[in-house]
């Protein structure tokens, strides 16, 4: 789906979002989703927990899932509100096109550092 609106991302927001591994993994996952699609916090937290624990989603324990779910719900998704539409009451995230742009810039930045 093509969007005519581009979400502005202030550089300080981008740095804040990408400064935490859990938020980077969330941006990575959301960048792979279609803009304006809906993702549940449960799906996002499973992806982040799997990355954090270097395993597959099916290998996660309930404790690992819950720990990430709670931190996303209470802290990280609020921090990311400039690049997502977060409905806390429904437990859903609607990514804008911004996570894909942010992830692309982050990957370019990392490749520049790697030489």
Secondary structure, DSSP 4 states (H G I P E B T S, - for coil): ---S------HHHHHHHHTSHHHHHHHHHHHTSPTT--EEHHHHHHHHHHHHTTS-GGG--HHHHHHHHHHIIIIIHHHTTTTEEEETTTTEEEE-SHHHHHHHHHHHHHHHHH-
